[in-house]
Amino acid sequence: MTSGYGGGSGVGVKGVFIGAGCNRVVNNVSWGACDLVAFGAQNAVAIFNPKTAQISTTLPGHKAAVNCTQWLPSNKFAFKAKHLDRHYLLSGDAAGAIILWEYSVLEGKWRNVQQVPQLHKKGVTCITGIMVSQTKAVFASTSSDSTVHLWEVVFPSTSGGDCNLLHLDSLCVGVKPMVALSLSELPGSAGYLVLAMGGLDNKIHLYCGERRGKFVRGCELKGHTDWIRSLDFSLPVCTTGEANNVLLVSSSQDRGIRIWKMDLRDSLDSNQSAYRKEKISLASYIEGPVLVAGTDSYQISLESLLIGHEDWVYSVEWQPPSTASPEGIAYCQPQSILSASMDKTMMIWKPEKTSGIWMNVVTVGELSHCALGFYGGHWSPNGDSILAHGYGGSFHLWKNVGTDFENWQPQKVPSGHFAAITDIAWGRSGQYLLSVSHDQTTRIFAPWQNEASLGDEESWHEISRPQVHGHDINCVAIIQGKGNHRFVSGADEKVARVFEAPLSFLKTLGHAISQKSSFTEDIQVGVQILGANMSALGLSQKPIYVHAEQQTPDRNLNDNLDTFEAIPDAVPVVFTEPPIEDQLAWHTLWPESHKLYGHGNELFALCSDHDGTLVASSCKAQSAAVAEIWLWQVGSWKAVGRLQSHSLTVTQMEFSHDDKFLLAVSRDRQFSVFSIDKTGTDETSYQLVSKQEAHKRIIWACSWNPYGYEFATGSRDKTVKIWTLGKDTSVKQITTLPQFNSSVTALSWVGLDRKSNDGLLAVGMENGLIELWSLSVKRSEDGVAADAVAAALVVRLDPLMCHVSSVNRLAWRNRRNEDSSSSIQLASCGVDQCVRVFEVNVN
């Protein structure tokens, strides 16, 4: 995983897991010749290895959402790139910036080489590039500002050297922007390149130029009746021993795919009649315009029209060439095209051997009713796998595992949220991590133990999607204590919802942690609910009972399938290996057991006490009456308290280690401490014992010392203050940490040694960075109030390990036995769509 240890003072930090979804834009994903996949996750460029299904790192640098990525060399040039030590990646964002990255294969390290001089005034929508030699590439970028820019880049001969960038040309394309580009070398010509571009005017425009010269307009290809969405040139095709033609494939929102052939004619004064005597077959093409490049000319014709998709075709891509000689110079361009569409399918097209007519030979797809289709499809460099990215920010990978015949089977891929992640919480004994997001889903990530192929190391995967909602989800709390796994979530609605784990999840979790043998089957006893079904409006999730599993529905399954109300039943399954997107999206829901009504506005924060008897909730507020904190009794789910103190939104709450106090911080720059007394079974008394204006700006975060009555508060004023609660319940400040470089948005305090009151405070900031501070509390003689705290910065995490946007929450994993291990895990989530888990080694 992301590397390296950031550290000092005997504390090392290693990246364990990154979960992230893909930005939902076309051209966002690129599969390189190095067999790594790059994609945009909010402002970050994320890299994942398809062999391990793990995201290895995220690259910070962009200040806006990443729209497109392009490897140099791409998968098309993998046959030339087997011995390269360094690969390069281009990424373009919604603000018009393009960054060039270098990846060292041997070291596995990344470097931000440089930002390409910014010529685009609006977001970059597509980047295409080709290798013209081992150290030289040409790339083009297009933007919604209706310009296309071409660059030559010369790569350094040694690692760490500078890349030389040369701006070749700028093309203005009129009022209708281009959204698809493809570059190719022209066969037969000395150094001529052809650039195809397509977009909102439904035409394909061809420009050609010398490698370091200006590009001139060649011709237009007409035929599509809607926006052009994707273009891809094949490598020059050899027919008579030498390359004399090149193929261009185009796809459009008209649902069609067109293959265009560019045939080299002998010369401009060649005998036209001799050219026309070529053999005419059933796949005979329709002649189009002639493209002139220097002294050569190319007859363009429509080779084939492929009809099969039922919705917009967002991407088409030629299968990467395979090496035809040991030296890796000669190649064979397969006659095979991959297309991806919003109709939720990807298709592989090949010409039939006898007639030459192009046919759809493979169709794979996403069967879930809730997916909206694919934004793009890509080949692996060796052509044995195909990858799609979809509307739900998800990846879908199929591999051809057949030997004598093609057999495409789904494979594991990374997964994650596709919008800002607002809150995270660890399962009761740290078995899993729960996250909620503005993408309206709740997801559970867990380390999967029984994968022999990955050795002893645990690999993390998404194992369940308990809630798929109709509102952005803002907060979550896992209920502690005994009994079944439960959580409460709050969204942009006035009601909090309680969910309970179904039997299918409990058994899946048993498989995931089987090697640890800490999972007992006691919880499963008495659980009568197997899974859950989504309601038509997508707000409530109804239980599926175990005894109902055997019943066969009387109604015809085809009845009303075309109506909005008809939603297929979920089939809860016990997974013995990590589930894939199809299964996660529909069959891993948890049933909703209760709704908690009371708040006047959208829910904003939730927390649970340590013995699992109370849940506290707050909502967005601009008045004292609305800003009150509600206390709910677990089990009966009655409202047992309405705590009034603040005048604006309460941003975070936390119970003290013994549940005797509740700490709350607010947008009104104040914190409140309430005493909580759970005297009887149904009675809870509470009292405001302290309230102070603690910071000059909004207080975003708070955290108690697990070993005492000290707590930390963090604010937009870039400070963290440590406070202590005395025996008389008065609060005094004992220290302020040195001012941070950015607003403090998340805090989490973990205890390391109870006797010496040592602990670590994790601090997350608005710039995405995370720091770990050691805190050692010195107590007074009464052993309650703290006199002082010794604070020191021990680790400033490497930016490559951190978030690229604001950190929303930090959470330390529960430690079963404090003395048994020198390592502890920290989870974080942020606006950059990433959930991260770090291993912190304390020596």
Rosetta blueprint (number, residue, H / E / L):
1 M L
2 T L
3 S L
4 G L
5 Y L
6 G E
7 G E
8 G E
9 S L
10 G L
11 V E
12 G E
13 V E
14 K E
15 G E
16 V E
17 F E
18 I E
19 G E
20 A E
21 G L
22 C L
23 N L
24 R L
25 V L
26 V L
27 N L
28 N L
29 V E
30 S E
31 W E
32 G E
33 A L
34 C L
35 D L
36 L L
37 V E
38 A E
39 F E
40 G E
41 A E
42 Q L
43 N L
44 A E
45 V E
46 A E
47 I E
48 F E
49 N E
50 P L
51 K L
52 T L
53 A L
54 Q E
55 I E
56 S E
57 T E
58 T E
59 L E
60 P L
61 G L
62 H L
63 K L
64 A L
65 A L
66 V E
67 N E
68 C E
69 T E
70 Q E
71 W E
72 L E
73 P L
74 S E
75 N H
76 K H
77 F H
78 A H
79 F H
80 K H
81 A L
82 K L
83 H L
84 L L
85 D L
86 R E
87 H E
88 Y E
89 L E
90 L E
91 S E
92 G E
93 D E
94 A L
95 A L
96 G L
97 A L
98 I E
99 I E
100 L E
101 W E
102 E E
103 Y E
104 S E
105 V L
106 L L
107 E L
108 G L
109 K E
110 W E
111 R E
112 N E
113 V E
114 Q E
115 Q E
116 V E
117 P L
118 Q L
119 L L
120 H L
121 K L
122 K L
123 G L
124 V E
125 T E
126 C E
127 I E
128 T E
129 G E
130 I E
131 M E
132 V E
133 S E
134 Q L
135 T L
136 K E
137 A E
138 V E
139 F E
140 A E
141 S E
142 T E
143 S E
144 S L
145 D L
146 S L
147 T E
148 V E
149 H E
150 L E
151 W E
152 E E
153 V E
154 V E
155 F L
156 P L
157 S L
158 T L
159 S L
160 G L
161 G L
162 D L
163 C L
164 N E
165 L E
166 L E
167 H E
168 L E
169 D E
170 S E
171 L E
172 C E
173 V L
174 G L
175 V L
176 K L
177 P L
178 M E
179 V E
180 A E
181 L E
182 S E
183 L E
184 S E
185 E E
186 L L
187 P L
188 G L
189 S L
190 A L
191 G L
192 Y E
193 L E
194 V E
195 L E
196 A E
197 M E
198 G E
199 G E
200 L L
201 D L
202 N L
203 K L
204 I E
205 H E
206 L E
207 Y E
208 C E
209 G E
210 E E
211 R L
212 R L
213 G L
214 K L
215 F E
216 V E
217 R E
218 G E
219 C E
220 E E
221 L E
222 K L
223 G L
224 H L
225 T L
226 D L
227 W L
228 I E
229 R E
230 S E
231 L E
232 D E
233 F E
234 S L
235 L L
236 P L
237 V E
238 C E
239 T L
240 T L
241 G L
242 E L
243 A E
244 N E
245 N E
246 V E
247 L E
248 L E
249 V E
250 S E
251 S E
252 S E
253 Q L
254 D L
255 R L
256 G E
257 I E
258 R E
259 I E
260 W E
261 K E
262 M E
263 D E
264 L E
265 R E
266 D L
267 S L
268 L L
269 D L
270 S L
271 N L
272 Q H
273 S H
274 A H
275 Y H
276 R H
277 K L
278 E L
279 K L
280 I L
281 S L
282 L L
283 A L
284 S L
285 Y L
286 I E
287 E E
288 G E
289 P E
290 V E
291 L E
292 V E
293 A E
294 G L
295 T L
296 D E
297 S E
298 Y E
299 Q E
300 I E
301 S E
302 L E
303 E E
304 S E
305 L E
306 L E
307 I E
308 G L
309 H L
310 E L
311 D L
312 W L
313 V E
314 Y E
315 S E
316 V E
317 E E
318 W E
319 Q L
320 P L
321 P L
322 S E
323 T E
324 A L
325 S L
326 P L
327 E L
328 G L
329 I L
330 A L
331 Y E
332 C E
333 Q L
334 P L
335 Q L
336 S L
337 I E
338 L E
339 S E
340 A E
341 S E
342 M L
343 D L
344 K L
345 T E
346 M E
347 M E
348 I E
349 W E
350 K E
351 P E
352 E L
353 K L
354 T L
355 S L
356 G L
357 I L
358 W E
359 M E
360 N E
361 V E
362 V E
363 T E
364 V E
365 G E
366 E L
367 L L
368 S L
369 H L
370 C L
371 A L
372 L L
373 G L
374 F E
375 Y E
376 G E
377 G E
378 H E
379 W E
380 S L
381 P L
382 N L
383 G L
384 D L
385 S E
386 I E
387 L E
388 A E
389 H E
390 G E
391 Y L
392 G L
393 G L
394 S L
395 F E
396 H E
397 L E
398 W E
399 K E
400 N E
401 V L
402 G L
403 T L
404 D L
405 F L
406 E L
407 N L
408 W E
409 Q E
410 P E
411 Q E
412 K L
413 V L
414 P L
415 S L
416 G L
417 H L
418 F L
419 A L
420 A L
421 I E
422 T E
423 D E
424 I E
425 A E
426 W E
427 G L
428 R L
429 S L
430 G L
431 Q L
432 Y L
433 L E
434 L E
435 S E
436 V E
437 S E
438 H L
439 D L
440 Q L
441 T E
442 T E
443 R E
444 I E
445 F E
446 A E
447 P E
448 W E
449 Q L
450 N L
451 E L
452 A H
453 S H
454 L H
455 G L
456 D L
457 E L
458 E L
459 S E
460 W E
461 H E
462 E E
463 I E
464 S E
465 R E
466 P E
467 Q E
468 V E
469 H L
470 G L
471 H L
472 D L
473 I E
474 N E
475 C E
476 V E
477 A E
478 I E
479 I L
480 Q L
481 G L
482 K L
483 G L
484 N L
485 H L
486 R E
487 F E
488 V E
489 S E
490 G E
491 A E
492 D L
493 E L
494 K L
495 V E
496 A E
497 R E
498 V E
499 F E
500 E E
501 A L
502 P L
503 L H
504 S H
505 F H
506 L H
507 K H
508 T H
509 L H
510 G H
511 H H
512 A H
513 I L
514 S H
515 Q H
516 K H
517 S L
518 S L
519 F L
520 T L
521 E L
522 D L
523 I L
524 Q L
525 V L
526 G L
527 V L
528 Q L
529 I E
530 L E
531 G E
532 A E
533 N E
534 M E
535 S L
536 A L
537 L L
538 G L
539 L L
540 S L
541 Q E
542 K E
543 P E
544 I E
545 Y E
546 V H
547 H H
548 A H
549 E H
550 Q H
551 Q L
552 T L
553 P L
554 D L
555 R L
556 N L
557 L L
558 N L
559 D L
560 N L
561 L L
562 D L
563 T L
564 F L
565 E L
566 A L
567 I L
568 P L
569 D L
570 A L
571 V L
572 P L
573 V L
574 V L
575 F L
576 T L
577 E L
578 P L
579 P L
580 I L
581 E H
582 D H
583 Q H
584 L H
585 A H
586 W H
587 H H
588 T L
589 L L
590 W L
591 P L
592 E E
593 S E
594 H E
595 K E
596 L E
597 Y E
598 G L
599 H L
600 G L
601 N L
602 E L
603 L E
604 F E
605 A E
606 L E
607 C E
608 S E
609 D L
610 H L
611 D L
612 G L
613 T L
614 L E
615 V E
616 A E
617 S E
618 S E
619 C E
620 K L
621 A L
622 Q L
623 S L
624 A L
625 A L
626 V L
627 A L
628 E L
629 I E
630 W E
631 L E
632 W E
633 Q E
634 V L
635 G L
636 S L
637 W L
638 K L
639 A E
640 V E
641 G E
642 R E
643 L E
644 Q L
645 S L
646 H L
647 S L
648 L L
649 T L
650 V E
651 T E
652 Q E
653 M E
654 E E
655 F E
656 S L
657 H L
658 D L
659 D L
660 K L
661 F E
662 L E
663 L E
664 A E
665 V E
666 S E
667 R L
668 D L
669 R L
670 Q E
671 F E
672 S E
673 V E
674 F E
675 S E
676 I E
677 D E
678 K L
679 T L
680 G L
681 T L
682 D L
683 E L
684 T L
685 S E
686 Y E
687 Q E
688 L E
689 V E
690 S E
691 K E
692 Q E
693 E E
694 A L
695 H L
696 K L
697 R L
698 I L
699 I E
700 W E
701 A E
702 C E
703 S E
704 W E
705 N L
706 P L
707 Y L
708 G L
709 Y L
710 E E
711 F E
712 A E
713 T E
714 G E
715 S E
716 R L
717 D L
718 K L
719 T L
720 V E
721 K E
722 I E
723 W E
724 T E
725 L E
726 G L
727 K L
728 D L
729 T L
730 S L
731 V E
732 K E
733 Q E
734 I E
735 T E
736 T E
737 L L
738 P L
739 Q L
740 F L
741 N L
742 S L
743 S L
744 V E
745 T E
746 A E
747 L E
748 S E
749 W E
750 V E
751 G E
752 L E
753 D E
754 R L
755 K L
756 S L
757 N L
758 D E
759 G E
760 L E
761 L E
762 A E
763 V E
764 G E
765 M E
766 E L
767 N L
768 G L
769 L L
770 I E
771 E E
772 L E
773 W E
774 S E
775 L E
776 S E
777 V E
778 K E
779 R E
780 S L
781 E L
782 D L
783 G L
784 V L
785 A L
786 A E
787 D E
788 A E
789 V E
790 A E
791 A E
792 A E
793 L E
794 V E
795 V E
796 R E
797 L L
798 D L
799 P L
800 L L
801 M L
802 C L
803 H L
804 V L
805 S L
806 S L
807 V E
808 N E
809 R E
810 L E
811 A E
812 W E
813 R L
814 N L
815 R L
816 R L
817 N L
818 E L
819 D L
820 S L
821 S L
822 S L
823 S E
824 I E
825 Q E
826 L E
827 A E
828 S E
829 C E
830 G E
831 V L
832 D L
833 Q L
834 C E
835 V E
836 R E
837 V E
838 F E
839 E E
840 V E
841 N E
842 V E
843 N L
